[in-house]
């Protein structure tokens, strides 16, 4: 594998990543659009909220598993949700997403995930306290 082949692969990867970012924003838009079918709207809202959340369900500092959501779960969720949205509507949402300069963040999803971690830490702490006592 030559250096030129590596550069081509890197360019394709960058293009794919930009497309994913755009599609996440497009799903965020789709979740709020009245023309989106209800199942697609729910899936789009969930996938976009998770992808845009500043907090991961599985933190990245956990070796290997921490990147599973970034490399597998989010792209698969995006791909499956896009299939639920009519193609013409998805093309419109992609155009709108490309026009947006700032990436939105889902503070509600961050709040939910942070609370999951707080509850898990509380339960683990209580369990340890019962065992050590």
C-alpha positions in Angstrom: 0.0 0.0 0.0 1.6 3.2 -1.2 1.5 6.7 0.3 -0.9 7.8 -2.4 -3.3 5.1 -1.6 -3.2 6.1 2.1 -3.9 9.7 1.2 -6.9 8.7 -0.9 -8.2 6.6 2.0 -7.7 9.5 4.4 -9.6 11.9 2.1 -12.5 9.4 1.8 -12.6 9.0 5.6 -12.7 12.8 6.1 -15.5 13.1 3.5 -17.4 10.3 5.3 -17.0 12.0 8.7 -18.2 15.4 7.3 -21.2 13.5 5.8 -22.0 12.0 9.2 -21.9 15.4 10.9 -24.2 16.8 8.3 -26.6 13.9 8.6 -26.7 14.2 12.4 -27.8 17.9 12.0 -30.2 16.8 9.3 -31.7 14.3 11.7 -32.0 17.0 14.4 -33.9 19.1 11.9 -36.1 16.1 10.8 -37.0 15.4 14.4 -38.6 18.8 14.6 -40.3 18.9 11.2 -44.0 18.1 11.1 -43.7 16.3 7.7 -41.4 13.6 9.2 -43.3 10.3 9.9 -43.7 9.8 13.7 -41.5 6.7 13.9 -38.7 8.4 11.9 -39.2 11.6 14.1 -38.7 9.6 17.3 -35.7 7.7 15.9 -34.2 10.9 14.5 -34.7 12.7 17.8 -33.0 9.9 19.8 -30.1 9.5 17.4 -29.5 13.2 17.0 -29.8 13.9 20.7 -27.3 11.1 21.5 -24.9 12.1 18.8 -25.0 15.8 19.7 -24.7 15.2 23.4 -21.5 16.4 24.9 -21.5 13.3 27.2 -21.3 9.7 25.9 -23.2 6.9 27.4 -19.9 4.9 27.3 -17.1 7.3 28.1 -14.2 7.4 25.6 -11.6 6.9 28.3 -12.7 3.3 28.7 -10.3 1.3 26.4 -11.9 0.0 23.1 -15.5 -0.1 24.4 -15.5 3.7 24.8 -15.2 4.2 21.1 -17.8 1.6 20.1 -20.6 4.2 20.2 -18.7 6.7 18.1 -17.6 4.2 15.5 -20.5 1.7 15.4 -23.6 2.7 17.3 -24.0 6.3 16.0 -23.3 5.6 12.3 -25.6 2.6 12.4 -28.3 4.6 14.1 -27.9 7.4 11.5 -28.1 4.9 8.6 -31.2 3.2 10.0 -33.0 6.4 10.8 -32.3 7.9 7.3 -34.1 4.8 5.8 -37.2 5.8 7.8 -37.3 9.3 6.2 -38.6 9.8 2.6 -35.6 10.5 0.3 -36.9 13.9 -1.0 -37.5 15.1 2.6 -34.1 13.8 3.7 -32.4 15.7 0.8 -34.1 18.9 2.0 -33.0 18.3 5.6 -29.4 17.7 4.4 -29.5 21.0 2.4 -30.7 22.8 5.5 -28.0 21.1 7.6 -25.3 22.1 5.2 -26.5 25.7 5.4 -26.1 25.8 9.2 -22.8 27.0 10.5 -23.0 26.1 14.1 -23.5 22.6 15.4 -26.4 22.3 17.8 -26.0 20.5 21.1 -28.6 18.5 22.9 -28.5 19.6 26.5 -31.5 17.5 27.4 -29.6 14.4 26.2 -26.5 15.5 28.2 -28.7 15.9 31.3 -30.2 12.4 30.9 -26.8 10.7 30.3 -25.3 12.6 33.3 -28.1 11.5 35.5 -27.7 7.9 34.4 -24.0 8.1 35.4 -24.9 9.8 38.8 -27.5 7.1 39.5 -25.0 4.3 38.5 -22.3 5.9 40.7 -24.7 6.2 43.6 -25.9 2.6 43.3 -22.3 1.4 43.1 -21.2 3.5 46.1 -24.1 2.2 48.1 -23.3 -1.4 47.1 -19.6 -0.9 48.1 -20.7 0.8 51.4 -22.9 -2.3 52.3 -20.0 -4.7 51.5 -17.4 -2.7 53.5 -19.5 -1.9 56.5 
